[in-house]
Amino acid sequence: MVLDGVGGETGRAAFEVTASGGRFSAHGAPGGGFTAVDPDEAERRGVTVTGIEQVQFAQPDARRLVERALAEAAAGRIRPLVGQTFPLERAAEAHAVMEARGAVGKTLLLP
């Protein structure tokens, strides 16, 4: 099982080492886009490929879950993890940190 949260060339390399009969989940793209997987190659190797689009919710479910999450946040029971902040004028630096996988939690730009 490969969980590809990077995409791009790194994701493609991860797909290459996915065992025959294995599973490959493409759910991230900070490496330059979602990993492009040739469906014929995946079928030939018996690799099951899933993507982020297969774990999205129908509109009524999404609305219910968002409402619940906002209620929990308002009650103080959940909070986002803010790992770092950058002034807006350093937005390019913030993006570089995220692309280099140097960010933990959310990265905020401050006006």
Secondary structure, DSSP 8 states (H G I E B T S, - for coil): -EEESS-HHHHHHHHHTS-TT-EEEE---TTTSS----HHHHHHHT-EEEEGGGG---HHHHHHHHHHHHHHHHTTS----EEEEEEGGGHHHHHHHHHTT---SEEEEE-
